Amino acid sequence: MAKVLVFGIFDGIHPGHINFFKQAKKYGDILVVAVGQLSASKKFKNKLPKRSLKERAKLVREVPYVTKAVQGDREQGSYHVIEKEKPDVICLGYDQEKLEEDLQRWLKKKNIHVLIKRLEPHEPQKYHTSLISPPSAGRS
């Protein structure tokens, strides 16, 4: 059974996220979602989520396409979640350029071969999280 891994902050689930999960699920039988820590939000989005990690993971688990939601790595760039979950495919969103660069470097350094797929946006002018929810102080 093929396992797919996706990464994100998921500070509230909107139709763009649902579409993202649906597209990712097409690449495997099991969809694991790594819900990002505060450090990931700071690094990749330059802001903090308004919901706690626990709240965000709960929201993700409620999406029908998702098999499992796990905490993202505390130390950004360590990718322990990849070593633990051993995905066959990693799907990235259209707006995860910084993550893709970082991930490609890490995979090459570790000599790990995982198929990486970039997914199509779903009405990004309407459903990008930065348009839906304003920046917030957030919590972990």
SVG drawing of the C-alpha trace seen along z (x, -y; Angstrom):
<svg xmlns="http://www.w3.org/2000/svg" viewBox="-15 -40 39 42">
<polyline fill="none" stroke="black" stroke-width="0.4" points="0.0,0.0 1.4,-3.3 1.8,-6.0 1.6,-9.7 2.9,-12.5 1.9,-16.1 3.0,-19.1 1.1,-22.2 0.1,-24.5 -3.7,-24.0 -4.9,-26.9 -8.5,-26.2 -9.6,-24.0 -11.0,-25.6 -12.0,-24.2 -8.4,-24.7 -7.1,-22.3 -9.9,-19.8 -8.9,-19.8 -5.2,-19.5 -6.0,-16.4 -8.1,-14.9 -5.4,-15.4 -2.7,-13.9 -4.9,-10.9 -4.9,-9.9 -1.2,-9.0 -1.6,-6.4 -3.8,-4.4 -2.7,-6.1 -2.6,-9.9 -0.5,-11.1 -0.6,-14.8 2.3,-16.4 0.7,-19.4 3.4,-22.1 4.8,-23.4 5.0,-27.1 8.6,-27.0 7.4,-25.8 4.8,-28.6 7.4,-31.2 9.9,-29.8 7.6,-29.2 4.8,-31.7 6.5,-34.3 3.5,-34.3 2.0,-32.3 -1.2,-30.2 -4.2,-31.3 -5.0,-27.7 -2.9,-25.4 -1.2,-22.4 -3.7,-20.1 -6.7,-22.0 -5.2,-22.1 -4.4,-18.3 -8.0,-17.6 -9.4,-19.7 -7.2,-17.7 -8.2,-14.4 -11.8,-15.2 -11.2,-15.4 -12.4,-12.2 -9.3,-11.8 -6.9,-11.9 -5.8,-8.6 -3.6,-10.1 -2.5,-13.5 0.9,-13.7 2.9,-16.5 5.4,-18.0 9.1,-18.2 10.0,-20.5 13.3,-21.2 12.7,-22.6 14.7,-20.8 15.2,-17.6 12.5,-15.7 12.2,-13.0 8.6,-12.6 9.9,-11.3 12.2,-8.8 9.3,-7.7 6.5,-7.5 8.6,-6.3 6.3,-7.7 6.4,-6.5 5.2,-9.9 5.4,-13.5 2.9,-15.9 3.5,-19.6 1.1,-22.4 1.6,-25.0 2.8,-27.5 5.3,-25.4 8.4,-26.5 10.6,-27.1 9.7,-23.7 10.4,-22.0 13.9,-23.5 14.7,-22.5 13.2,-19.1 15.2,-18.4 18.5,-19.3 17.7,-17.0 16.6,-14.0 19.8,-14.3 22.0,-14.5 20.3,-11.5 20.2,-9.6 16.5,-9.0 14.5,-8.5 10.9,-9.6 8.6,-10.7 7.7,-14.4 4.6,-15.7 3.5,-19.3 -0.3,-19.6 -2.5,-22.0 -4.0,-25.1 -7.7,-25.3 -8.9,-28.8 -5.8,-30.3 -7.1,-33.9 -10.1,-32.9 -8.9,-30.1 -5.3,-30.8 -5.2,-30.9 -3.5,-34.3 -6.6,-35.7 -9.0,-34.0 -7.5,-34.5 -5.5,-37.5 -2.1,-37.1 -2.3,-36.3 0.0,-35.9 -1.1,-32.2 0.0,-29.5 1.7,-26.1"/>
</svg>
